[in-house]
Amino acid sequence: MPNPKRRHSRARRDKRRSHDALEAPSLADCPNCHEKRLPHRACPHCGFYRDREVIETAEE
């Protein structure tokens, strides 16, 4: 098996790793309660998805 003859520089290594950073999930506003939620999922605060209640939440 071939082995590297020379060591890769720090710049070359870091250029390869530049895409490895973690990203925060994108959040959308719930049209019902205006809290942040993940897109294409029911709102965990009010239980609504696409203008109807799909999850029962505890009334306070």
DAURFEN-V664665 format. One record per pair of residues at least 4 apart in sequence whose ideal C-beta (glycine too) atoms are under 7 Angstrom apart, sorted by the first residue. I is the first residue (numbers start at 1). J is the second residue. If there is no record, write none. Layout:
BEGIN
<<I/J> <I/J>>
END
This chain:
BEGIN
<<8/12> <8/13> <9/13> <10/14> <11/15> <12/16> <13/17> <14/18> <25/38> <26/39> <27/36> <27/37> <27/38> <28/37> <28/39> <29/34> <29/36> <30/34> <30/35> <30/37> <30/43> <30/45> <30/46> <30/48> <32/43> <32/46> <32/48> <33/43> <33/45> <33/46> <35/43> <35/45> <37/41> <37/43> <37/44> <42/47> <42/48> <42/49> <42/54> <42/55> <43/47> <43/48> <43/49> <46/57> <47/53> <47/54> <47/55> <47/56> <47/57> <48/52> <48/53> <49/54>>
END
